[in-house]
Amino acid sequence: MIALTEAFVDSLAPNLAAAKNGRDLVKKNKLSSLHRSQGGELLFGECAGSGSSGYQCSADFVVPDKPVFRCSCPSRQFPCKHGLGLLYAYTGGREFTVAEVPADLEAKREKAEQRQVQKAKVEAEGDSAEAAKPRKVNKSALAKKIASQLEGLALLEKLAYSLIRGGLTTIDAKGIKQIGEHVTQLGNHFLPGGQNELRRLALLLKEAGERESSYADAVEQLALIHAMIRKGRPYLSAKQADPDLTPDTESAIEEWLGHAWQLAELQEHGLVEFDRELVQLSFISYDDEARQEYVDAGYWLDTGTGEIFRTMHYRPYKAAKHIKEEDSFFEAASVSKLYAYPGTMNRRVRFDGMTPSPVNEGHLAKALEIAEPSLAEAVKRVKNELKNPLGNKQPVLLLGVEQVRETSSGELVLVDRGGQMLQLGDVPRFGRGTTSLLRLLPRERLEGAAMLLMFHHLPHTGRLIAQPLSIIQSSQIIRLWY
């Protein structure tokens, strides 16, 4: 029989509403005739609907981490609530008797298997062909794109100098509107990264009328834009001179300049690792108005290397309702192929499929083992990352904790095992507070643990703060944001 957990079923749901509706079907006893195939890889049954006859639903686990759902209902949601309900019934302990697979369902399975074999054959032949000859580059189209991007950088630079000469405090609603017009123009020059950062500047300037500290944030944002122009121009000029130039796989410059990495490209440049085991330590969702997208970000520990990766799932405003939202994952994930994007700290990763298993004491012991014991070394790493214009502006790392104290002014500080202290505080960008939750935890929950921290530089005070995301102990992970 297959081994399923409720957390894995949750991860299959297209959204929270679908998961809730699936559970409700089980609670209301809407599922009946629950069966499984002789080998246990196929679950099937009937679910009562609004009509006189029920819906026939099934979940096929021929590929364990990628179940195939089938249902006779008219829903366009995939998987539908009936298929999810079937799995929740299974994980909830409902009895599934062994039965012969219905003929029509067996025929569909055979056709799907044939398609899968054919697809694998085509992919294998395609991989061989790709290996035999290098990928061709349309040099004419690339030259036009690069020329347009260089024009866009010149436009962005001209605007940046204009804002500096005029002074940010003089920018009114009309000035912010003009910045918005430049955002649109950058889209015509294939510079989505520039668009996002310029839009973020406009949002900060809009806030500055109400919050004085936003001017300091806007100055730092303008410095970031200028640094990206200085790095982007020579990089594009080098590509213009040599269209066959190997892309930079050490930094995020390609992504900032508008390149969307494909998994095949990542593998071509050696940015893939095999047979990795990951444990999600934290999960956050937020609205990124500058990107005009909802973002689902997971922070994962690679139990083999000790590196903290992040998965980034973007849902554009215009298409958000059609895209499955990600959710917290509370189990360990065995991944056969892990694709890592170019970058520095907390590199973005992707994986197509995984096999879940319970988080055990070994995973937690590994997290405690790799936690940075020295606050000074952690801050040094973070500062180096923040100085990099293309680095992660909210880096996350694991730090060993001796205790958490409250100062005479009411601030919470983290004390490392060497007695050094770090101010804890919430990152303003996300609008989600977790620091105050530490006051609700017993002292023993914090002593001798490891804490997953998101670091942030406050330009108006010049201070570095860290927001706690999770607390890792030898027996459990306490998530403060999930």
N, C-alpha and C positions, 0 to 999 in steps of 0.2 A: 504493500500500500504506500501511497505517496505521503510525505511528511509536510504538512502545511501549518502555518501559524497565522493568527489573526492579523499580525503586523504585516505579513507578506500580502494578505488579501487587501488590506488597506492600501498598500502601495500600488495595487492593480486598479483601484477605483479612479475614474476620470476626475472626480471632485468629491468634496466632503458630503454633498447632498446625496450622491449616488451610494456612497458607503452607508450613510444613515438609512436610506431607503432599503438597501439590501438587508441590513440588520433587522429592520422593522418587519420584513417579510417573514423572517425566522421567528420573531417574537409573536407575530399574529398567526403562526402555524399555517402559512399560505403554501408551504412546500410539502409535496407528497410524492409517493412512489420513488423514493430515493434509492439509487442503485450505483454500483461501481462495476467496472469490467473485471474479468478474472485476474488480470495483472495489476489492477488497481490504479492504472494511469488515466482512466476515463471515469468521470463522475457525471451522472445524468439523472434527471428527475422532472417533475411537473410542478408548475407554480400557478396557483389560481389567479385569474385576471378579472377584468371587468365583464368579460363575456361568459357564456355558458360553459365553454371549454377552456381548459387551462393552456398555458404556454409550455412547450417542450424546451428545456434548457440543458446545456451540457458544458463541461470544461474538460478539455483534452490536454493531458500533461505528457505527451510524447517527448516534448522538449521541456524539462522540469521547470525552468525559470521563465518560459514563455508560453503559458497556457493558451490554447485556442478556444474561444468561447463561441457557442452557437445557441441561438434562441429563435423561436418562431414568433416572437413579439414584433411589433412594428417600430420599436424604438430605434432612433438613430444614434443613441449613446452607446459607446463601446468601451468596456463591456457594460451591458445593461444591468439594471438592479436585480433581475432574476438570476443572471449568472453569478453575480456577487453574492446574492442570497444563498445560492447553492453551496458556495464555498464557506460562507459564514456558518451554514448548517453543519458542514463537515468539521470545521474547526471547533464548533460548539459542542461536538460530541454526539450529534444525531446519528442514528444507525443507517448505514448504507449497505444494503444487501448485495451480494454478488448476483449478477443477472447477465443474460445474453444481450449484447449490444444490438439495438434495433437495426433492421436492414438498411433503412434510409440513412441513418447516422453512420453506419459502417461504410456505405458507399461514399459519403462525403469525406470520411477520413482517408479512404484509399485515394481519392482524387487529390486531396491535399498533400498526401505523401508523394504522389507522382510529381506534383508541381514543385515540391521541395527538392526532390532528387534532380529535376531538370534545372532548377535555379542554382543548386550547388555545382552542377556541371558547368553551367554558363559562367558562374563566378570563378571557378577554377581555371577555365580556359581564358577568362578575362585577365586573371592575375598572371598567368603565364605570358600572355601577350604583352601585358604592361611591363613585366620583368624583362622581356626580350627587347623592348624598345623604349627609350626615354619619352616622357610626356612632352608633347609638342606645345610650343608657346606661340600664340598669334602675336608676332612681334609688332605688327602694324597697329593692332588694337591696343596693345600694351603701351606703345609709344604715345598714342593719343590720350589714353587714360592718365599716364604719368604727367604729360604736359598739362592736362586739365587740373590734376592734383596740385602741381606746382603753382599754377595760377590761383588756386583756392588758398594755398598757404600764404601767397603774397597778399591776397585780399584780407585774410585773417590777421596777418601781421600789421597791415595798414590800419585796420580797425583797432588793434591792441594799442598801437602807438597813439592813435587819436584819443582813446580813452585815458591813457596815462597823461597826455598833455593837458587834457581838459579837466582831469581830476574826477575820481569816482563819485565824490560827494555832490558834484554838479549834475549828475545824470538824473533826469526826471522821467516821467511816464513816456514822453515822446522819445527820449534816448533809449529807453528799454525796448520800445517798439522797433526802433531802427536796428538794435542788436538782433531782434527776432527776424528781421528781414535778411540780415546777414546769415542767420542760421539756415534759412531756406536756400540761399545762394550756395552755401557750402555743400548742400545735398546735390546740387548740379555739378559739383566738382569732385564727387566720389570721396568725400571726407566725412563719414558718419561719426568718427571719433571727435573731430573738430566740432561738428554740430552738437554733440552731446555736451562737450565741455563748455562751449559758448552758451548753450541754453542754460547750463548750470550757473554760469556767471550772471545771466539775466535774472534768474530766480533769486540769487543771493542779493543782487542790487534791489530787487523788488522788496525783499524782506528788510533791507537796511533802513527803509523808512520807518519801520516799526521796532527794529532791534539793532542798536548801534554796533554790536559786536559783529554783525554780518558784513560790515565794511572790511574788517580784518580778514574774514573768510574770502571776500571778493578779491582782495589784494593777492592772497595766496593762490586763488583760482586763476587770476590773470597771469601770475608768475608761472603757473603750471602750463597754461596755454602757450606762453612765450617759449618755455623750455621745449615743448613738443614741436613747435615750429622749427627751432634750431636743430633738433634731432631729425625731424622729418625731411627737411630740405636736402641735406647731403645724402641721406639714404635714398631718396627718390632720384637724385641726380646720378648716383652710382648705378641704379637700376636702369636709368635712361641710357647711360653709356654702355651698359652690358646687360641686355635683356635676359641672358642666361645666368645671371648672378644668383647664387644660392640664397634663399630668403633667410633672414635673421631668425634663428630658432632659440635664441637666448633671452630675448626681450619681447615685449608686447607691441613693438613698433608696427608690425604688419597689421595687426588687428586694429590699432588706432587709426591707421591709414585706410582702413576699409576692407581689408582682406578677411573673408569668411573661411576659416580653415575647414577643410573636409577631412573626414577620418582617414581616407586613403592617402591624403597628403601628409598627415601626421605620421602615418606608418612609413611612408616613403622616406621621411627625414629622421626616422629612428625614434620618434616620440611616442613609443608604445612599450608597455611592460606587460609581461605575461604572468598569469597565475598569482594574482595579488589578493590579499585578504584585507578588507576595510571595515572599520567600525565607525559609524556616524556618532560624533561627539556632540554636535549641535546642529540645529536647523533654524533658519530665520527666513521670513518672508517680509518684503517691504515694497513700497510704491516708489519707483525711481522716476520722478517727474521729468528729470533732465533727459533720460533715455526714452521717456514716454512708454514705459514698460513696467509690469509687475515682475518682481524678481524673487525666485525661490532659491536660496543658497544653503547647501549642506556642507558642513565641515567634517572631514573624514580622517581618521588615523590609519595610515598604512602600517599594519602590525609587523611587517617585515623590515621596512626601512625607517620607521618612526616619523616619516614626513607627514605634515598636515596638509591635505589637499582640500579643494573646494569644488563642488559641483554647482554650476550656475544654469538655472532654467529661466529663460526670458519669455514673458507673455505680453506682446504688444497690446496697447489699449484697444486697438481696433479689432483685434482677433482673440482677445483674452477668453471670451466665452466659448470659443471653439478649441482651446488648447487645454490639455489636462494640466491641472496644477499639481506640483509636487507636495510631499508631506514628510513629516518626520519618519525616520526608519530606526527601529529599536533593536535590530538584530545585526549580526555580523554578515558581511557580504563577500562571498568568494567570487572573484571576477577573473575570467579567463583572459580577457584583453582589456587593458587599461590605457586609454589614450590620454596623453598629457599635452596640454597646450603650451606654447612658449610663454615664459614668464619667469618670475623670481620666487618670492615667498608666497606660499599657499597657491601653487599652480592650479589652474582649472583643469579638471579631468572629466572624461566621459566614458561610459561603458554601456554596451547594448543590453547585456543580460548579466544576471548573477544568481548564485545559489545561496539562499539564506540559511543561517544556523544561529542558535542562541548565543548571546554574548556570555562568555564564561570568565572565570577568575584569571585565566591566562591572558586574555585580552586586556583586562583591567590592570594586571600586573605590568604588562608591557607599557601601558599608558603612564603608569607611575614611574616606570624605569626611565622613559625617554623625556620626562618632564624636566625642563631646564631648572637646575637647583639654584643658579645664581641670577638674581635680579639684574645685576650690573651687566652680565653677558646678554641677557634677554633684551634689555634696553638698548644695548649697543647694536644688536641685530635689527631691532625695530627702527632705530634712528637711521641706519644705513639704508633700510628699505624706503623710509619716508623721504630721504634725500634724492632718491631715484625718481625722475619725472614720470617714468613708465612703470614704476613700482606699484605695489598694493598700498593704497592710502589708509586702509583699515586692516593692517596685518593681524593675524591670529596665531597665538602659540600657547603651548602648555607650560605652566610654571609651577614649580614645587612651592607649597604653601606651609608655613609654620603656624601662622594664625592670622586672623583679621581683627584689627583694632578700630576703635572709634576715637578720634582726636577730640581735644577740648572744644573745637569749633563745630563738632558734629559730623565731620567727614570720616568716611571709612577708608582705611589704608590696609594694604596687604603687606605682611611681613614675611620675607623669605627665610630660608633656613640659616642664612648668615646674619640675620637681623636687619637687613636693609628694607626700606619701606617704599611703597608705590601707592599713589593716590588712585582710588577707584572712583569711577564715574560713568555716566551713560553717554554714549556717542550721540550727539544731537541729530545727526543726519537721519537716524532710523526712527526716532520718536518712540522708542520702546525702553522702558526702565526695568533694569534687573538688579542694580546695585543694592537698592533698599531691601530686596528680598533676603539678603544675607543676614539681616537683623532677625529674621524669623527662624533661622536655623540654629539648632543647639551648637555650642562651641565645639563639641567633639566632632561634629560633621565637617568642620573646616580645618582642624589641626592635622597636620601630616598628610594632607590630601594633595591632589594636583588640581589646578584650576585652568580652564580654557578661557583665555582672555583676548578680547578685541581691543587693540591699541588705537589711540587717536590723538593727534596734536591739536591743541586749542590755540589758534593764531592770536587771538586777542589777549591771552594771558601768557603765551609761550610755554605752557605746561603740557606734559604728556600724561594722559589718563588711560585707564584700562577698564573696559566693561566686562564683568564676569558673564560667561555664557553657560558654563557647566562646571560641576565639581565632580572629580573622579576619585573614588575611594576604592579600596581593595575588594569591596563587595557590591558596589553599584555606581551608576552614573546619575547624578542629580542634575537635571536640565532646568536652567532658569529661563531659557527661551527655546521654544520648540513649536 
